[in-house]
Amino acid sequence: MINNDAQSRPDPIAYLDQVAASAAGRDYKQQVLKLLDLHPGQTVLDIGCGPGTDLAAMAAAVAPAGQVIRVDRDPVMIAEARARLTEQPLIEVRSGDVHALPLDDGSVDRARTDRVLQHVADPKQVLAEFRRVARPGGRIVMAELDWEGLLIDSPQPAMSRALGQFLAAEIIRNATIGRSLARLCREAELVVRSVVTVAPVFRDFTTADQAFGLRRNVVRAIDAGYLKPDAEGWIDDLSSQPFLASALLFLVVAEIPG
């Protein structure tokens, strides 16, 4: 189940910008860009790219004759991406559902999903759509968290476990998508080229709070019965002490047989 309490959610554009600007965000995004193996003249699809934070780097890699197409259905994200990318002629922002991509068959060389499949209704359908729109030999690179791999150091480990259980059961639609990506790709008749894991470490509470919504989700977990009311004091204590958290992120590369 996904909790849609809008009042407790941060501004989505600010959230995505903060993650991209963090050291952990920069590191894995650079790895994704390298794994895409972009070349001049290619057409690159960004599936659900939010405000377009990373598109300029992809456009530079396929210049001067390539193209980057981003697809998102959120009108706020679309407007923000278009505003940010007005001086990027190689980038086209399209409105559309990632389950039914607004692209022709066999029209793209590369595709990327970055923490998108954890939220979609049907990850298998998204991968099937990539297979449809990709050319023979086309490559997709996926970056997805496995939310059961969220670790928070605490003198009260049961609190950390309960918060993780709440996030995986109630907040994230496809909480274990990271570990499932390789299997889902094989079921979609894609060839899995590599699977690697990254475990970014957060030693600053504020940065981790921005990435995982620790404070707001503790409150929601209390309301849902996963945590007792004293958990608010627990998270306050964590914020004022030496802090460490980590999460397991899967980077999977798959290709169309060709």
C-alpha atoms as an extended CHARMM CRD file, in Angstrom:
* protein
*
       258  EXT
         1         1  MET       CA              0.0000000000        0.0000000000        0.0000000000  PROA      1               0.0000000000
         2         2  ILE       CA              1.2110000000        3.5290000000       -0.7500000000  PROA      2               0.0000000000
         3         3  ASN       CA              0.4880000000        6.2800000000        1.7100000000  PROA      3               0.0000000000
         4         4  ASN       CA             -0.7210000000        9.3250000000       -0.2120000000  PROA      4               0.0000000000
         5         5  ASP       CA             -0.7570000000       11.8060000000        2.6400000000  PROA      5               0.0000000000
         6         6  ALA       CA              0.2970000000       14.8370000000        0.6210000000  PROA      6               0.0000000000
         7         7  GLN       CA              0.8160000000       17.0340000000        3.6540000000  PROA      7               0.0000000000
         8         8  SER       CA              3.5990000000       14.7750000000        4.9350000000  PROA      8               0.0000000000
         9         9  ARG       CA              5.4740000000       14.5710000000        1.6350000000  PROA      9               0.0000000000
        10        10  PRO       CA              8.2930000000       16.9690000000        0.7100000000  PROA      10              0.0000000000
        11        11  ASP       CA              8.3120000000       19.0520000000       -2.4390000000  PROA      11              0.0000000000
        12        12  PRO       CA              9.1650000000       16.3970000000       -5.0640000000  PROA      12              0.0000000000
        13        13  ILE       CA             11.3760000000       18.6570000000       -7.1740000000  PROA      13              0.0000000000
        14        14  ALA       CA             13.3900000000       19.8060000000       -4.1650000000  PROA      14              0.0000000000
        15        15  TYR       CA             13.6790000000       16.2110000000       -2.9840000000  PROA      15              0.0000000000
        16        16  LEU       CA             15.0440000000       14.9490000000       -6.3110000000  PROA      16              0.0000000000
        17        17  ASP       CA             17.4640000000       17.8710000000       -6.5570000000  PROA      17              0.0000000000
        18        18  GLN       CA             18.7520000000       17.2060000000       -3.0390000000  PROA      18              0.0000000000
        19        19  VAL       CA             19.3560000000       13.5240000000       -3.7650000000  PROA      19              0.0000000000
        20        20  ALA       CA             21.1480000000       14.3470000000       -7.0250000000  PROA      20              0.0000000000
        21        21  ALA       CA             23.3490000000       16.9200000000       -5.2830000000  PROA      21              0.0000000000
        22        22  SER       CA             24.3790000000       14.6310000000       -2.4240000000  PROA      22              0.0000000000
        23        23  ALA       CA             27.7020000000       12.7980000000       -2.5770000000  PROA      23              0.0000000000
        24        24  ALA       CA             25.9190000000        9.4350000000       -2.6800000000  PROA      24              0.0000000000
        25        25  GLY       CA             23.6180000000       10.6430000000       -5.4510000000  PROA      25              0.0000000000
        26        26  ARG       CA             26.4580000000       12.0090000000       -7.5720000000  PROA      26              0.0000000000
        27        27  ASP       CA             28.4810000000        8.8080000000       -7.2270000000  PROA      27              0.0000000000
        28        28  TYR       CA             25.8190000000        6.3520000000       -8.3760000000  PROA      28              0.0000000000
        29        29  LYS       CA             24.5410000000        8.6490000000      -11.1270000000  PROA      29              0.0000000000
        30        30  GLN       CA             28.0540000000        8.8160000000      -12.5660000000  PROA      30              0.0000000000
        31        31  GLN       CA             28.1600000000        5.0220000000      -12.5380000000  PROA      31              0.0000000000
        32        32  VAL       CA             24.8240000000        4.8560000000      -14.3640000000  PROA      32              0.0000000000
        33        33  LEU       CA             26.0730000000        7.2890000000      -17.0110000000  PROA      33              0.0000000000
        34        34  LYS       CA             29.1920000000        5.1660000000      -17.5290000000  PROA      34              0.0000000000
        35        35  LEU       CA             27.1480000000        1.9590000000      -17.7670000000  PROA      35              0.0000000000
        36        36  LEU       CA             24.9130000000        3.5120000000      -20.4380000000  PROA      36              0.0000000000
        37        37  ASP       CA             27.9870000000        3.6450000000      -22.7240000000  PROA      37              0.0000000000
        38        38  LEU       CA             26.6590000000        6.5520000000      -24.7360000000  PROA      38              0.0000000000
        39        39  HSD       CA             28.0570000000        7.5010000000      -28.1390000000  PROA      39              0.0000000000
        40        40  PRO       CA             27.5140000000       10.4340000000      -30.5080000000  PROA      40              0.0000000000
        41        41  GLY       CA             24.4110000000       10.0820000000      -32.6360000000  PROA      41              0.0000000000
        42        42  GLN       CA             22.4930000000        7.7490000000      -30.3370000000  PROA      42              0.0000000000
        43        43  THR       CA             18.8970000000        8.2310000000      -29.2110000000  PROA      43              0.0000000000
        44        44  VAL       CA             18.5340000000        7.9200000000      -25.4390000000  PROA      44              0.0000000000
        45        45  LEU       CA             15.2900000000        7.4560000000      -23.5370000000  PROA      45              0.0000000000
        46        46  ASP       CA             14.9600000000        8.5860000000      -19.9260000000  PROA      46              0.0000000000
        47        47  ILE       CA             11.9700000000        6.8160000000      -18.4000000000  PROA      47              0.0000000000
        48        48  GLY       CA             10.3440000000        8.9510000000      -15.7200000000  PROA      48              0.0000000000
        49        49  CYS       CA             13.1670000000       11.4290000000      -15.2630000000  PROA      49              0.0000000000
        50        50  GLY       CA             11.4230000000       13.9370000000      -12.9810000000  PROA      50              0.0000000000
        51        51  PRO       CA             12.6620000000       17.5360000000      -13.3400000000  PROA      51              0.0000000000
        52        52  GLY       CA             15.4050000000       16.5630000000      -15.7980000000  PROA      52              0.0000000000
        53        53  THR       CA             18.3370000000       16.8290000000      -13.4230000000  PROA      53              0.0000000000
        54        54  ASP       CA             20.6580000000       14.5150000000      -15.3960000000  PROA      54              0.0000000000
        55        55  LEU       CA             19.5960000000       15.0300000000      -18.9850000000  PROA      55              0.0000000000
        56        56  ALA       CA             22.2270000000       17.6140000000      -19.9460000000  PROA      56              0.0000000000
        57        57  ALA       CA             25.0520000000       15.1420000000      -19.2850000000  PROA      57              0.0000000000
        58        58  MET       CA             23.3810000000       12.5490000000      -21.5080000000  PROA      58              0.0000000000
        59        59  ALA       CA             22.8060000000       15.1090000000      -24.2470000000  PROA      59              0.0000000000
        60        60  ALA       CA             26.4840000000       16.0830000000      -24.1900000000  PROA      60              0.0000000000
        61        61  ALA       CA             27.4680000000       12.4360000000      -24.6250000000  PROA      61              0.0000000000
        62        62  VAL       CA             25.3350000000       11.9210000000      -27.7690000000  PROA      62              0.0000000000
        63        63  ALA       CA             26.0150000000       15.3250000000      -29.3550000000  PROA      63              0.0000000000
        64        64  PRO       CA             26.0770000000       16.6820000000      -31.9630000000  PROA      64              0.0000000000
        65        65  ALA       CA             23.5510000000       14.5320000000      -33.8170000000  PROA      65              0.0000000000
        66        66  GLY       CA             21.9800000000       12.4290000000      -31.0770000000  PROA      66              0.0000000000
        67        67  GLN       CA             18.7890000000       12.9270000000      -29.1110000000  PROA      67              0.0000000000
        68        68  VAL       CA             17.6070000000       12.5250000000      -25.5220000000  PROA      68              0.0000000000
        69        69  ILE       CA             13.8920000000       11.8870000000      -24.9910000000  PROA      69              0.0000000000
        70        70  ARG       CA             12.4450000000       12.0120000000      -21.5330000000  PROA      70              0.0000000000
        71        71  VAL       CA              8.9930000000       10.7030000000      -20.6900000000  PROA      71              0.0000000000
        72        72  ASP       CA              7.0320000000       11.5540000000      -17.5650000000  PROA      72              0.0000000000
        73        73  ARG       CA              3.3250000000       11.8520000000      -16.8150000000  PROA      73              0.0000000000
        74        74  ASP       CA              3.5520000000       14.4060000000      -13.9880000000  PROA      74              0.0000000000
        75        75  PRO       CA              2.6700000000       17.8400000000      -15.4380000000  PROA      75              0.0000000000
        76        76  VAL       CA              4.6500000000       19.6190000000      -12.7190000000  PROA      76              0.0000000000
        77        77  MET       CA              7.7910000000       17.6370000000      -13.5370000000  PROA      77              0.0000000000
        78        78  ILE       CA              7.2550000000       18.1260000000      -17.2650000000  PROA      78              0.0000000000
        79        79  ALA       CA              6.9360000000       21.8860000000      -16.8680000000  PROA      79              0.0000000000
        80        80  GLU       CA             10.0370000000       22.0650000000      -14.6600000000  PROA      80              0.0000000000
        81        81  ALA       CA             12.1050000000       19.9540000000      -17.0560000000  PROA      81              0.0000000000
        82        82  ARG       CA             11.0610000000       22.0520000000      -20.0440000000  PROA      82              0.0000000000
        83        83  ALA       CA             11.9130000000       25.2490000000      -18.1770000000  PROA      83              0.0000000000
        84        84  ARG       CA             15.3500000000       23.9600000000      -17.2290000000  PROA      84              0.0000000000
        85        85  LEU       CA             16.1640000000       22.5750000000      -20.6660000000  PROA      85              0.0000000000
        86        86  THR       CA             15.0730000000       25.4030000000      -22.9690000000  PROA      86              0.0000000000
        87        87  GLU       CA             18.6540000000       25.8280000000      -24.2090000000  PROA      87              0.0000000000
        88        88  GLN       CA             19.1880000000       22.1150000000      -24.8420000000  PROA      88              0.0000000000
        89        89  PRO       CA             18.0440000000       21.4820000000      -28.4380000000  PROA      89              0.0000000000
        90        90  LEU       CA             18.9390000000       17.7790000000      -28.2970000000  PROA      90              0.0000000000
        91        91  ILE       CA             16.5070000000       17.1090000000      -25.4400000000  PROA      91              0.0000000000
        92        92  GLU       CA             12.8030000000       16.5140000000      -26.0070000000  PROA      92              0.0000000000
        93        93  VAL       CA             10.3790000000       16.2880000000      -23.0870000000  PROA      93              0.0000000000
        94        94  ARG       CA              7.2870000000       14.1920000000      -23.7400000000  PROA      94              0.0000000000
        95        95  SER       CA              4.1980000000       13.6350000000      -21.6420000000  PROA      95              0.0000000000
        96        96  GLY       CA              3.2640000000        9.9930000000      -21.3770000000  PROA      96              0.0000000000
        97        97  ASP       CA              2.7330000000        6.8700000000      -19.3290000000  PROA      97              0.0000000000
        98        98  VAL       CA              5.8340000000        4.7080000000      -18.9320000000  PROA      98              0.0000000000
        99        99  HSD       CA              3.5680000000        1.6670000000      -19.3240000000  PROA      99              0.0000000000
       100       100  ALA       CA              2.7140000000        2.8410000000      -22.8650000000  PROA      100             0.0000000000
       101       101  LEU       CA              5.6790000000        4.8710000000      -24.0690000000  PROA      101             0.0000000000
       102       102  PRO       CA              4.8990000000        7.5250000000      -26.7110000000  PROA      102             0.0000000000
       103       103  LEU       CA              7.6560000000        6.3120000000      -29.0460000000  PROA      103             0.0000000000
       104       104  ASP       CA              7.7940000000        4.2800000000      -32.2500000000  PROA      104             0.0000000000
       105       105  ASP       CA              8.9370000000        0.6740000000      -32.3000000000  PROA      105             0.0000000000
       106       106  GLY       CA             12.6980000000        0.2410000000      -32.6250000000  PROA      106             0.0000000000
       107       107  SER       CA             13.5230000000        3.9160000000      -32.2160000000  PROA      107             0.0000000000
       108       108  VAL       CA             15.9780000000        4.1610000000      -29.2790000000  PROA      108             0.0000000000
       109       109  ASP       CA             19.5040000000        2.9330000000      -28.5910000000  PROA      109             0.0000000000
       110       110  ARG       CA             19.7350000000        3.4440000000      -24.8460000000  PROA      110             0.0000000000
       111       111  ALA       CA             17.3310000000        3.8680000000      -21.9270000000  PROA      111             0.0000000000
       112       112  ARG       CA             17.6030000000        4.6540000000      -18.2570000000  PROA      112             0.0000000000
       113       113  THR       CA             15.3470000000        4.2880000000      -15.2410000000  PROA      113             0.0000000000
       114       114  ASP       CA             16.4730000000        5.8600000000      -11.9730000000  PROA      114             0.0000000000
       115       115  ARG       CA             14.4110000000        4.9050000000       -8.9090000000  PROA      115             0.0000000000
       116       116  VAL       CA             11.2540000000        4.8170000000      -11.0360000000  PROA      116             0.0000000000
       117       117  LEU       CA             10.3140000000        1.1390000000      -11.1800000000  PROA      117             0.0000000000
       118       118  GLN       CA              9.8740000000        1.0250000000       -7.4070000000  PROA      118             0.0000000000
       119       119  HSD       CA              6.8330000000        3.2720000000       -7.8570000000  PROA      119             0.0000000000
       120       120  VAL       CA              5.1300000000        2.0470000000      -11.0460000000  PROA      120             0.0000000000
       121       121  ALA       CA              2.0550000000       -0.1730000000      -11.1570000000  PROA      121             0.0000000000
       122       122  ASP       CA              3.6410000000       -2.8330000000      -13.4050000000  PROA      122             0.0000000000
       123       123  PRO       CA              7.4450000000       -2.9700000000      -13.7910000000  PROA      123             0.0000000000
       124       124  LYS       CA              7.1340000000       -5.8940000000      -16.2400000000  PROA      124             0.0000000000
       125       125  GLN       CA              5.0590000000       -3.7650000000      -18.5820000000  PROA      125             0.0000000000
       126       126  VAL       CA              7.6130000000       -0.9510000000      -18.4690000000  PROA      126             0.0000000000
       127       127  LEU       CA             10.3610000000       -3.3980000000      -19.4330000000  PROA      127             0.0000000000
       128       128  ALA       CA              8.1520000000       -4.7840000000      -22.2100000000  PROA      128             0.0000000000
       129       129  GLU       CA              7.7330000000       -1.2480000000      -23.5130000000  PROA      129             0.0000000000
       130       130  PHE       CA             11.4890000000       -0.7230000000      -23.5010000000  PROA      130             0.0000000000
       131       131  ARG       CA             11.8570000000       -3.9130000000      -25.5230000000  PROA      131             0.0000000000
       132       132  ARG       CA              9.3020000000       -2.5990000000      -28.0140000000  PROA      132             0.0000000000
       133       133  VAL       CA             10.8970000000        0.8130000000      -28.5380000000  PROA      133             0.0000000000
       134       134  ALA       CA             14.5470000000       -0.3250000000      -28.4850000000  PROA      134             0.0000000000
       135       135  ARG       CA             16.6110000000       -1.2400000000      -31.5070000000  PROA      135             0.0000000000
       136       136  PRO       CA             18.4640000000       -4.5900000000      -31.6670000000  PROA      136             0.0000000000
       137       137  GLY       CA             21.3840000000       -4.3280000000      -29.2530000000  PROA      137             0.0000000000
       138       138  GLY       CA             19.6510000000       -1.5390000000      -27.3530000000  PROA      138             0.0000000000
       139       139  ARG       CA             20.6490000000       -1.1780000000      -23.6960000000  PROA      139             0.0000000000
       140       140  ILE       CA             18.7640000000       -0.2010000000      -20.5630000000  PROA      140             0.0000000000
       141       141  VAL       CA             20.4140000000        0.7240000000      -17.2680000000  PROA      141             0.0000000000
       142       142  MET       CA             18.2790000000        0.5900000000      -14.1330000000  PROA      142             0.0000000000
       143       143  ALA       CA             19.0630000000        1.9740000000      -10.6730000000  PROA      143             0.0000000000
       144       144  GLU       CA             16.7170000000        0.7750000000       -7.9520000000  PROA      144             0.0000000000
       145       145  LEU       CA             16.8390000000        0.5710000000       -4.1800000000  PROA      145             0.0000000000
       146       146  ASP       CA             15.9490000000       -2.5720000000       -2.3070000000  PROA      146             0.0000000000
       147       147  TRP       CA             14.1310000000       -1.0210000000        0.6370000000  PROA      147             0.0000000000
       148       148  GLU       CA             14.5440000000       -4.0530000000        2.8450000000  PROA      148             0.0000000000
       149       149  GLY       CA             18.2590000000       -3.2520000000        2.6310000000  PROA      149             0.0000000000
       150       150  LEU       CA             17.8750000000        0.0440000000        4.4930000000  PROA      150             0.0000000000
       151       151  LEU       CA             20.1210000000        0.0140000000        7.5770000000  PROA      151             0.0000000000
       152       152  ILE       CA             20.0970000000        2.5890000000       10.3640000000  PROA      152             0.0000000000
       153       153  ASP       CA             22.5370000000        2.2680000000       13.2450000000  PROA      153             0.0000000000
       154       154  SER       CA             20.8100000000        2.6840000000       16.5950000000  PROA      154             0.0000000000
       155       155  PRO       CA             21.1370000000        1.5950000000       20.2180000000  PROA      155             0.0000000000
       156       156  GLN       CA             17.5610000000        0.3920000000       19.7010000000  PROA      156             0.0000000000
       157       157  PRO       CA             17.7890000000       -1.7730000000       16.5630000000  PROA      157             0.0000000000
       158       158  ALA       CA             14.1680000000       -2.8790000000       16.8660000000  PROA      158             0.0000000000
       159       159  MET       CA             13.1240000000        0.7090000000       16.1310000000  PROA      159             0.0000000000
       160       160  SER       CA             15.2460000000        0.7590000000       12.9770000000  PROA      160             0.0000000000
       161       161  ARG       CA             13.8080000000       -2.5740000000       11.8320000000  PROA      161             0.0000000000
       162       162  ALA       CA             10.2390000000       -1.4440000000       12.4430000000  PROA      162             0.0000000000
       163       163  LEU       CA             10.7690000000        1.7540000000       10.4590000000  PROA      163             0.0000000000
       164       164  GLY       CA             12.2430000000       -0.2480000000        7.5800000000  PROA      164             0.0000000000
       165       165  GLN       CA              9.3250000000       -2.6770000000        7.6800000000  PROA      165             0.0000000000
       166       166  PHE       CA              6.8800000000        0.2130000000        7.5260000000  PROA      166             0.0000000000
       167       167  LEU       CA              8.6010000000        1.7710000000        4.5240000000  PROA      167             0.0000000000
       168       168  ALA       CA              8.7400000000       -1.5410000000        2.6560000000  PROA      168             0.0000000000
       169       169  ALA       CA              5.1590000000       -2.5610000000        3.4680000000  PROA      169             0.0000000000
       170       170  GLU       CA              3.2490000000        0.7200000000        3.3640000000  PROA      170             0.0000000000
       171       171  ILE       CA              5.1560000000        3.4040000000        1.4570000000  PROA      171             0.0000000000
       172       172  ILE       CA              7.0570000000        1.8910000000       -1.4600000000  PROA      172             0.0000000000
       173       173  ARG       CA              4.8940000000        0.0610000000       -3.9930000000  PROA      173             0.0000000000
       174       174  ASN       CA              7.6520000000       -2.2900000000       -5.2160000000  PROA      174             0.0000000000
       175       175  ALA       CA              9.9500000000       -2.2980000000       -2.2080000000  PROA      175             0.0000000000
       176       176  THR       CA             12.1140000000       -5.2560000000       -3.3000000000  PROA      176             0.0000000000
       177       177  ILE       CA             12.4210000000       -4.2650000000       -6.9480000000  PROA      177             0.0000000000
       178       178  GLY       CA             16.1980000000       -3.9630000000       -6.7050000000  PROA      178             0.0000000000
       179       179  ARG       CA             16.7800000000       -7.6760000000       -6.1100000000  PROA      179             0.0000000000
       180       180  SER       CA             14.0890000000       -8.5680000000       -8.6760000000  PROA      180             0.0000000000
       181       181  LEU       CA             15.4150000000       -6.5810000000      -11.6340000000  PROA      181             0.0000000000
       182       182  ALA       CA             17.5680000000       -9.3170000000      -13.1590000000  PROA      182             0.0000000000
       183       183  ARG       CA             14.7260000000      -11.8460000000      -13.0080000000  PROA      183             0.0000000000
       184       184  LEU       CA             12.2210000000       -9.3780000000      -14.4560000000  PROA      184             0.0000000000
       185       185  CYS       CA             14.5970000000       -8.5910000000      -17.3050000000  PROA      185             0.0000000000
       186       186  ARG       CA             14.9650000000      -12.2670000000      -18.1600000000  PROA      186             0.0000000000
       187       187  GLU       CA             11.1790000000      -12.6670000000      -18.0990000000  PROA      187             0.0000000000
       188       188  ALA       CA             11.0030000000       -9.7340000000      -20.5470000000  PROA      188             0.0000000000
       189       189  GLU       CA             13.4560000000      -11.6190000000      -22.8210000000  PROA      189             0.0000000000
       190       190  LEU       CA             16.2570000000       -9.1530000000      -22.1820000000  PROA      190             0.0000000000
       191       191  VAL       CA             19.8720000000      -10.2610000000      -21.8160000000  PROA      191             0.0000000000
       192       192  VAL       CA             21.2600000000       -9.2370000000      -18.4230000000  PROA      192             0.0000000000
       193       193  ARG       CA             24.8090000000       -7.9760000000      -18.9110000000  PROA      193             0.0000000000
       194       194  SER       CA             25.6950000000       -7.0080000000      -15.3580000000  PROA      194             0.0000000000
       195       195  VAL       CA             24.3050000000       -6.6560000000      -11.8520000000  PROA      195             0.0000000000
       196       196  VAL       CA             26.2080000000       -4.6320000000       -9.2860000000  PROA      196             0.0000000000
       197       197  THR       CA             25.2660000000       -3.2380000000       -5.9290000000  PROA      197             0.0000000000
       198       198  VAL       CA             26.1730000000        0.0780000000       -4.3700000000  PROA      198             0.0000000000
       199       199  ALA       CA             25.7590000000        0.7890000000       -0.6840000000  PROA      199             0.0000000000
       200       200  PRO       CA             25.9850000000        4.5420000000       -0.1180000000  PROA      200             0.0000000000
       201       201  VAL       CA             26.7580000000        5.4770000000        3.4690000000  PROA      201             0.0000000000
       202       202  PHE       CA             25.1340000000        8.4730000000        5.1340000000  PROA      202             0.0000000000
       203       203  ARG       CA             26.9280000000        9.8430000000        8.1850000000  PROA      203             0.0000000000
       204       204  ASP       CA             24.9710000000       13.0770000000        8.3080000000  PROA      204             0.0000000000
       205       205  PHE       CA             21.4490000000       12.8260000000        9.6910000000  PROA      205             0.0000000000
       206       206  THR       CA             20.0930000000       15.7590000000        7.6880000000  PROA      206             0.0000000000
       207       207  THR       CA             21.2180000000       14.2390000000        4.3850000000  PROA      207             0.0000000000
       208       208  ALA       CA             19.7520000000       10.8540000000        5.2960000000  PROA      208             0.0000000000
       209       209  ASP       CA             16.5400000000       12.5220000000        6.4030000000  PROA      209             0.0000000000
       210       210  GLN       CA             16.2690000000       14.2270000000        3.0170000000  PROA      210             0.0000000000
       211       211  ALA       CA             16.8950000000       10.9400000000        1.1900000000  PROA      211             0.0000000000
       212       212  PHE       CA             14.6230000000        8.6590000000        3.2340000000  PROA      212             0.0000000000
       213       213  GLY       CA             12.1950000000       11.0150000000        4.9840000000  PROA      213             0.0000000000
       214       214  LEU       CA             13.1600000000        9.6430000000        8.3890000000  PROA      214             0.0000000000
       215       215  ARG       CA             11.3140000000       12.1340000000       10.5940000000  PROA      215             0.0000000000
       216       216  ARG       CA              8.0920000000       12.2580000000        8.6140000000  PROA      216             0.0000000000
       217       217  ASN       CA              7.9990000000        8.5030000000        8.1570000000  PROA      217             0.0000000000
       218       218  VAL       CA              8.5230000000        7.8650000000       11.8540000000  PROA      218             0.0000000000
       219       219  VAL       CA              5.3470000000        9.8910000000       12.4650000000  PROA      219             0.0000000000
       220       220  ARG       CA              3.5030000000        7.9220000000        9.7940000000  PROA      220             0.0000000000
       221       221  ALA       CA              4.7980000000        4.6220000000       11.1880000000  PROA      221             0.0000000000
       222       222  ILE       CA              3.4730000000        5.5830000000       14.6330000000  PROA      222             0.0000000000
       223       223  ASP       CA              0.0630000000        6.3720000000       13.1280000000  PROA      223             0.0000000000
       224       224  ALA       CA              0.0960000000        3.0110000000       11.3120000000  PROA      224             0.0000000000
       225       225  GLY       CA              1.0090000000        1.0820000000       14.4460000000  PROA      225             0.0000000000
       226       226  TYR       CA              4.4850000000       -0.0240000000       13.3810000000  PROA      226             0.0000000000
       227       227  LEU       CA              6.1470000000        2.1430000000       16.0290000000  PROA      227             0.0000000000
       228       228  LYS       CA              5.1530000000        3.3050000000       19.4950000000  PROA      228             0.0000000000
       229       229  PRO       CA              4.7790000000        7.0430000000       20.2760000000  PROA      229             0.0000000000
       230       230  ASP       CA              8.2030000000        7.1620000000       21.9380000000  PROA      230             0.0000000000
       231       231  ALA       CA              9.7480000000        6.6770000000       18.4780000000  PROA      231             0.0000000000
       232       232  GLU       CA              9.6530000000       10.4510000000       17.9700000000  PROA      232             0.0000000000
       233       233  GLY       CA             12.1000000000       10.7630000000       20.8700000000  PROA      233             0.0000000000
       234       234  TRP       CA             14.1870000000        7.9940000000       19.3160000000  PROA      234             0.0000000000
       235       235  ILE       CA             14.5640000000        9.7910000000       15.9970000000  PROA      235             0.0000000000
       236       236  ASP       CA             15.3460000000       13.0580000000       17.8070000000  PROA      236             0.0000000000
       237       237  ASP       CA             18.1410000000       11.2820000000       19.6770000000  PROA      237             0.0000000000
       238       238  LEU       CA             19.5490000000        9.8780000000       16.4200000000  PROA      238             0.0000000000
       239       239  SER       CA             19.6590000000       13.3440000000       14.9090000000  PROA      239             0.0000000000
       240       240  SER       CA             21.8100000000       14.6680000000       17.7560000000  PROA      240             0.0000000000
       241       241  GLN       CA             24.2910000000       11.7660000000       18.0010000000  PROA      241             0.0000000000
       242       242  PRO       CA             26.9270000000       10.2560000000       15.6910000000  PROA      242             0.0000000000
       243       243  PHE       CA             24.8440000000        8.8690000000       12.8560000000  PROA      243             0.0000000000
       244       244  LEU       CA             25.1960000000        6.1800000000       10.2130000000  PROA      244             0.0000000000
       245       245  ALA       CA             22.7620000000        4.7490000000        7.6950000000  PROA      245             0.0000000000
       246       246  SER       CA             23.1350000000        2.8240000000        4.4730000000  PROA      246             0.0000000000
       247       247  ALA       CA             20.9320000000        1.4350000000        1.7230000000  PROA      247             0.0000000000
       248       248  LEU       CA             21.3570000000       -1.2230000000       -0.9440000000  PROA      248             0.0000000000
       249       249  LEU       CA             21.0910000000        0.0790000000       -4.5040000000  PROA      249             0.0000000000
       250       250  PHE       CA             21.1090000000       -2.2830000000       -7.4950000000  PROA      250             0.0000000000
       251       251  LEU       CA             22.5040000000       -1.1650000000      -10.8560000000  PROA      251             0.0000000000
       252       252  VAL       CA             21.3990000000       -3.5500000000      -13.6030000000  PROA      252             0.0000000000
       253       253  VAL       CA             22.3620000000       -3.4680000000      -17.2740000000  PROA      253             0.0000000000
       254       254  ALA       CA             20.2540000000       -5.3810000000      -19.7900000000  PROA      254             0.0000000000
       255       255  GLU       CA             20.1310000000       -5.4440000000      -23.5730000000  PROA      255             0.0000000000
       256       256  ILE       CA             17.9240000000       -6.4060000000      -26.4840000000  PROA      256             0.0000000000
       257       257  PRO       CA             19.3080000000       -9.4990000000      -28.2450000000  PROA      257             0.0000000000
       258       258  GLY       CA             20.7550000000       -8.4410000000      -31.5560000000  PROA      258             0.0000000000
